[in-house]
């Protein structure tokens, strides 16, 4: 199949920015890009974008579920339901994410991912693999994860998990937990990115984690240590160390609930777009109505005021988000003041690089897969294409 998207505002990462032009797509791949007055190629299929934006399909490296369905169900039907929901809202590549769970439950998710990817016929979004969120967390920063599922890594469990290294793309863990440094090195040798999160690390423990091979942090400002007093002197936590350490990619949930706009702005000013990956952290509450309930790793949760929660009173805490990655891009532009091309790159090129997929995905460039989204100035999503197909 061959088609041309023309009369479009193409969103390119800096320094190109946003340029009027066209894209030629052949057999699911971008083969040519023309700017402004460049002559349009002849093609039977011509898509007039009427001045709308064309951006790469969004890449979400942290997504649990949608519409009452969760990745922990470990069924192809649940996977497809989740991926279709987010895909129809602009996310064309996804890492489905676990919670702190038993080894048997984790292995079931990875087995399902293998089967799903081998027979994937999903027209809305592609499964890039699995993000293991847990179970090696601090009990003081567990968030919406069951206390009884938290543990330290063991040689036997690590061996069984790494039997599935082909589908594990990322693992979140607390750097201060005994045995984690050794696990991080094993993950790295198997091509799996390690991310610090759900951690009560001191500044020394955080720095040691980054030296051991941790390259990312999971949902910055949420479920992690921050500035505190030890004796007479304030000490940094994982938040500050991550922001100040070059090369560490910081995940941000820009749903307007998890992180205040002022802190989103501070993270952008400190790290620059190149080291921020926007994520949805959407749980099964995404797409549900006000007051509806769902399950997250055995915890009863509910939707209230556009957010996902578990517990009541002083025990209440956020249980992921009900948002989409596209809404996160909008938040960064409309509420934080980030340039559109940078906000898009945070949800496309940066996470693609974090997955080692930036040669295939994440930007509009010749030779890359034609995963595309089209939207207008009012943030209305008007089209999603996977490999050039809508």
C-alpha positions as CSV (number, residue, x, y, z in Angstrom):
1,X,0.0,0.0,0.0
2,X,1.2,3.5,-0.9
3,X,-0.3,6.8,0.3
4,X,0.6,10.4,0.8
5,X,-0.3,12.5,3.8
6,X,-0.2,16.1,2.6
7,X,-1.1,19.7,3.8
8,X,0.0,18.6,7.2
9,X,1.9,20.3,10.1
10,X,4.6,17.7,10.7
11,X,5.8,17.5,14.3
12,X,9.5,16.9,14.3
13,X,11.9,16.8,17.2
14,X,14.2,19.8,17.6
15,X,15.9,21.5,15.8
16,X,13.4,21.0,12.9
17,X,10.3,21.6,15.1
18,X,6.9,21.9,13.3
19,X,7.0,22.2,9.5
20,X,4.2,22.2,6.8
21,X,4.8,19.3,4.5
22,X,3.9,15.8,3.4
23,X,4.8,12.2,4.1
24,X,5.0,9.4,1.6
25,X,4.2,6.0,3.1
26,X,4.9,2.7,1.3
27,X,4.3,-0.8,2.6
28,X,3.9,0.6,6.1
29,X,7.1,2.6,6.2
30,X,7.8,6.3,5.8
31,X,9.9,6.5,2.6
32,X,10.0,10.2,1.9
33,X,9.3,13.6,3.6
34,X,8.7,16.9,1.7
35,X,8.5,20.3,3.2
36,X,6.5,23.4,2.2
37,X,6.6,23.7,-1.6
38,X,8.3,20.4,-2.3
39,X,6.5,18.7,-5.2
40,X,4.0,16.1,-4.1
41,X,4.7,12.6,-5.3
42,X,2.1,10.9,-7.5
43,X,-0.1,8.4,-5.6
44,X,-3.5,6.9,-5.9
45,X,-4.2,7.4,-2.2
46,X,-3.9,11.0,-1.1
47,X,-4.9,12.1,2.4
48,X,-5.5,15.8,2.8
49,X,-4.7,16.7,6.4
50,X,-6.3,20.1,6.1
51,X,-3.5,21.8,8.1
52,X,-3.8,19.3,11.1
53,X,-0.8,18.0,13.0
54,X,0.8,14.7,12.0
55,X,2.9,13.2,14.8
56,X,4.5,9.8,15.4
57,X,2.3,7.3,17.2
58,X,2.7,7.6,21.0
59,X,4.9,5.1,22.9
60,X,3.7,4.2,26.5
61,X,6.3,2.4,28.6
62,X,4.0,2.2,31.7
63,X,0.4,1.0,31.2
64,X,-1.6,-1.4,33.3
65,X,-5.1,-1.5,31.9
66,X,-8.3,0.1,30.7
67,X,-12.1,-0.4,30.7
68,X,-12.0,-2.6,33.8
69,X,-9.4,-4.9,32.3
70,X,-5.9,-5.4,33.7
71,X,-2.6,-6.9,32.3
72,X,-2.5,-9.2,35.3
73,X,-5.4,-11.1,33.9
74,X,-2.8,-12.7,31.5
75,X,-5.3,-13.3,28.7
76,X,-5.1,-12.3,25.1
77,X,-8.6,-10.9,25.3
78,X,-7.6,-8.6,28.2
79,X,-4.5,-7.5,26.4
80,X,-6.4,-6.7,23.2
81,X,-9.1,-4.8,25.1
82,X,-6.4,-2.6,26.8
83,X,-4.3,-2.1,23.7
84,X,-7.3,-1.2,21.5
85,X,-8.6,1.4,24.0
86,X,-5.3,3.2,24.3
87,X,-4.5,2.7,20.6
88,X,-7.7,4.4,19.5
89,X,-6.5,7.3,21.6
90,X,-3.1,7.6,20.0
91,X,-0.8,5.1,21.7
92,X,0.5,2.8,19.0
93,X,3.2,1.0,21.0
94,X,2.7,-0.1,24.6
95,X,4.5,-1.9,27.4
96,X,1.9,-3.6,29.5
97,X,2.8,-3.4,33.1
98,X,2.5,-5.8,36.1
99,X,2.1,-5.0,39.7
100,X,3.8,-6.6,42.7
101,X,2.6,-10.2,42.5
102,X,3.5,-13.8,43.0
103,X,6.1,-15.4,40.7
104,X,3.4,-17.6,39.2
105,X,1.2,-14.5,38.3
106,X,4.2,-12.7,36.8
107,X,5.2,-15.7,34.7
108,X,1.6,-16.1,33.5
109,X,1.7,-12.5,32.2
110,X,4.9,-13.1,30.4
111,X,3.8,-16.4,28.8
112,X,0.7,-14.6,27.6
113,X,2.8,-11.8,26.1
114,X,4.8,-14.3,24.2
115,X,1.7,-15.9,22.7
116,X,0.1,-12.5,22.0
117,X,3.1,-11.1,20.2
118,X,3.5,-14.2,18.0
119,X,-0.1,-13.9,16.8
120,X,-0.7,-10.2,17.1
121,X,-3.3,-9.0,14.7
122,X,-4.3,-5.9,16.6
123,X,-5.2,-2.9,14.4
124,X,-4.9,-0.2,17.0
125,X,-1.7,-0.8,19.0
126,X,1.3,-3.0,19.3
127,X,2.6,-4.8,22.3
128,X,6.3,-4.0,22.7
129,X,6.7,-6.3,25.7
130,X,6.2,-6.3,29.5
131,X,7.3,-3.8,32.2
132,X,7.6,-5.6,35.5
133,X,6.7,-3.1,38.2
134,X,7.8,-4.8,41.3
135,X,7.9,-6.8,43.5
136,X,11.2,-5.6,44.9
137,X,9.9,-2.4,46.5
138,X,10.3,-0.5,49.8
139,X,7.4,-1.2,52.1
140,X,7.5,2.5,53.0
141,X,6.8,3.5,49.4
142,X,4.7,0.7,48.1
143,X,1.8,2.9,46.9
144,X,-1.0,0.8,45.4
145,X,0.8,-2.5,45.7
146,X,0.0,-5.2,48.2
147,X,2.4,-5.4,51.2
148,X,2.4,-9.2,51.3
149,X,3.7,-9.3,47.7
150,X,6.8,-7.3,48.4
151,X,10.1,-9.2,48.7
152,X,13.8,-9.3,48.0
153,X,15.2,-10.8,44.8
154,X,16.5,-14.4,45.0
155,X,18.8,-16.3,42.6
156,X,16.1,-18.8,41.8
157,X,13.4,-16.2,41.1
158,X,15.8,-14.1,39.0
159,X,16.7,-17.2,36.9
160,X,13.0,-18.0,36.3
161,X,12.2,-14.4,35.3
162,X,15.1,-14.2,32.9
163,X,13.9,-17.2,31.1
164,X,11.4,-14.7,29.7
165,X,13.9,-12.0,28.9
166,X,12.7,-11.8,25.3
167,X,9.5,-10.1,26.5
168,X,10.7,-8.2,29.5
169,X,11.7,-4.7,28.4
170,X,11.8,-2.9,31.7
171,X,11.7,-3.6,35.5
172,X,11.0,-1.1,38.3
173,X,12.7,-1.8,41.6
174,X,14.0,0.0,44.7
175,X,17.8,0.4,44.6
176,X,18.2,0.1,48.4
177,X,16.7,-3.4,48.6
178,X,19.3,-6.1,49.3
179,X,20.2,-8.1,46.2
180,X,18.9,-5.4,43.7
181,X,22.4,-4.2,42.6
182,X,23.2,-7.7,41.4
183,X,19.8,-8.1,39.8
184,X,20.3,-4.8,37.9
185,X,23.6,-6.1,36.4
186,X,21.8,-9.3,35.2
187,X,19.0,-7.3,33.8
188,X,21.4,-5.1,31.9
189,X,23.3,-8.1,30.5
190,X,19.9,-9.4,29.2
191,X,19.0,-6.1,27.5
192,X,16.4,-5.2,30.1
193,X,16.3,-1.6,31.4
194,X,16.2,-1.1,35.2
195,X,14.2,1.7,36.6
196,X,14.2,3.0,40.2
197,X,10.8,3.4,41.9
198,X,8.7,2.7,44.9
199,X,11.8,3.5,46.8
200,X,12.8,5.1,50.1
201,X,16.5,5.4,49.0
202,X,18.9,7.9,50.6
203,X,21.0,10.0,48.2
204,X,23.9,7.5,48.6
205,X,21.6,4.5,47.8
206,X,20.1,6.3,44.8
207,X,23.6,7.2,43.4
208,X,24.8,3.6,44.0
209,X,21.8,2.4,42.1
210,X,22.6,4.6,39.1
211,X,26.2,3.4,39.2
212,X,25.1,-0.2,39.2
213,X,23.2,0.3,35.9
214,X,19.8,1.8,36.7
215,X,19.0,4.3,33.9
216,X,15.5,5.4,34.6
217,X,13.1,6.4,37.4
218,X,9.4,5.4,37.5
219,X,6.7,8.0,38.0
220,X,9.0,10.8,39.3
221,X,7.6,12.4,42.5
222,X,5.3,9.5,43.2
223,X,6.2,6.7,45.6
224,X,9.8,7.7,46.1
225,X,12.0,9.5,48.7
226,X,12.5,13.2,48.5
227,X,14.2,16.0,50.4
228,X,14.3,15.2,54.2
229,X,16.1,16.1,57.3
230,X,18.7,13.8,58.9
231,X,19.8,15.4,62.1
232,X,20.5,19.1,61.4
233,X,21.1,18.8,57.7
234,X,18.6,18.3,54.8
235,X,19.5,15.3,52.6
236,X,18.4,14.5,49.1
237,X,16.2,11.6,48.2
238,X,15.7,9.7,44.9
239,X,13.7,12.6,43.4
240,X,16.5,15.1,43.7
241,X,19.3,12.6,42.7
242,X,17.4,11.6,39.6
243,X,16.8,15.2,38.5
244,X,20.4,16.0,39.0
245,X,22.0,12.9,37.5
246,X,22.7,13.3,33.7
247,X,21.6,10.4,31.6
248,X,18.8,9.2,33.9
249,X,15.4,9.2,32.1
250,X,12.6,10.4,34.4
251,X,9.1,9.0,33.9
252,X,6.3,11.6,34.4
253,X,2.5,11.0,34.8
254,X,1.1,14.3,33.4
255,X,-2.5,13.6,34.2
256,X,-2.9,16.8,36.4
257,X,-3.4,14.7,39.5
258,X,-0.1,12.8,40.2
259,X,2.2,15.7,39.8
260,X,1.4,19.5,40.2
261,X,2.0,21.6,37.0
262,X,4.8,23.5,38.9
263,X,6.7,20.3,39.5
264,X,6.2,19.1,35.9
265,X,7.6,22.5,34.8
266,X,10.6,22.1,37.2
267,X,11.3,18.6,35.8
268,X,11.2,19.9,32.2
269,X,13.5,22.8,33.0
270,X,16.0,20.6,34.9
271,X,16.1,17.5,32.6
272,X,15.1,19.0,29.2
273,X,12.8,17.0,27.0
274,X,15.5,14.5,26.1
275,X,15.4,12.9,29.5
276,X,11.7,12.9,30.3
277,X,9.4,10.1,29.2
278,X,5.7,10.8,29.6
279,X,3.6,7.8,30.6
280,X,-0.1,7.1,31.3
281,X,0.3,4.7,34.2
282,X,-3.3,3.9,33.3
283,X,-5.0,1.2,35.3
284,X,-8.2,-0.6,34.7
285,X,-10.1,2.6,35.8
286,X,-9.2,4.3,32.5
287,X,-12.4,4.6,30.4
288,X,-14.6,3.9,33.4
289,X,-17.2,6.3,34.8
290,X,-17.3,8.2,38.0
291,X,-17.8,5.9,41.0
292,X,-17.1,2.7,39.0
293,X,-14.8,0.1,40.7
294,X,-12.0,-2.1,39.5
295,X,-9.3,-4.4,40.8
296,X,-5.5,-3.6,40.8
297,X,-3.4,-6.6,41.8
298,X,-6.0,-7.7,44.4
299,X,-6.6,-4.2,45.7
300,X,-10.2,-2.9,45.4
301,X,-10.1,0.5,43.6
302,X,-12.5,3.1,42.4
303,X,-12.8,6.2,40.1
304,X,-13.4,9.5,41.8
305,X,-13.0,13.0,40.4
306,X,-11.3,11.7,37.3
307,X,-8.6,9.8,39.1
308,X,-8.1,6.2,40.3
309,X,-7.9,5.5,44.1
310,X,-7.6,2.7,46.6
311,X,-8.4,2.8,50.3
312,X,-10.3,5.3,52.3
313,X,-9.4,8.2,54.7
314,X,-5.7,8.2,55.7
315,X,-5.2,4.9,53.8
316,X,-6.4,6.4,50.5
317,X,-3.7,6.6,47.8
318,X,-3.6,6.9,44.0
319,X,-4.0,3.7,42.1
320,X,-2.4,4.6,38.8
321,X,-4.3,6.9,36.5
322,X,-7.5,7.0,34.4
323,X,-5.7,9.1,31.8
324,X,-4.2,8.4,28.3
325,X,-0.8,9.4,27.0
326,X,-2.3,11.8,24.5
327,X,-3.9,13.7,27.4
328,X,-0.5,13.8,29.1
329,X,0.9,15.5,26.0
330,X,-1.9,18.0,26.1
331,X,-1.3,18.7,29.8
332,X,2.4,19.5,29.2
333,X,1.5,21.9,26.4
334,X,-1.6,23.6,27.9
335,X,-0.8,23.7,31.6
336,X,3.0,23.5,31.7
337,X,3.9,25.6,28.7
338,X,6.2,23.0,27.0
339,X,6.5,23.5,23.2
340,X,4.4,21.0,21.3
341,X,7.3,19.4,19.5
342,X,9.0,18.7,22.8
343,X,5.9,17.4,24.6
344,X,5.4,15.0,21.6
345,X,9.0,13.9,21.7
346,X,8.6,13.0,25.4
347,X,5.8,10.6,24.5
348,X,7.4,9.2,21.3
349,X,11.2,9.5,20.7
350,X,12.3,9.4,24.4
351,X,10.4,6.3,25.3
352,X,11.3,4.7,22.0
353,X,15.0,5.3,22.9
354,X,14.4,3.9,26.4
355,X,13.2,0.7,24.7
356,X,16.0,0.6,22.1
357,X,13.4,1.0,19.4
358,X,14.3,4.6,18.2
359,X,15.7,3.3,14.9
360,X,12.2,2.0,14.1
361,X,9.8,4.2,16.0
362,X,9.4,7.5,17.7
363,X,9.9,10.2,15.1
364,X,8.9,11.2,11.6
365,X,11.8,10.1,9.5
366,X,12.5,8.1,6.3
367,X,12.8,4.4,7.0
368,X,10.7,4.4,10.2
369,X,7.4,2.5,10.7
370,X,4.5,4.7,9.7
371,X,2.8,4.7,13.1
372,X,1.1,8.1,12.9
373,X,-1.5,10.2,14.7
374,X,-3.4,13.2,13.3
375,X,-5.0,15.9,15.6
376,X,-6.0,19.5,15.3
377,X,-5.5,22.7,17.3
378,X,-8.4,21.7,19.7
379,X,-6.7,18.5,20.6
380,X,-9.2,16.4,18.7
381,X,-7.7,13.2,17.6
382,X,-8.7,12.7,14.0
383,X,-6.8,9.5,12.9
384,X,-4.5,6.8,14.1
385,X,-2.4,4.7,11.7
386,X,-0.4,1.5,12.5
387,X,2.1,0.7,9.7
388,X,0.2,3.1,7.5
389,X,-3.1,1.4,8.0
390,X,-6.0,3.1,9.8
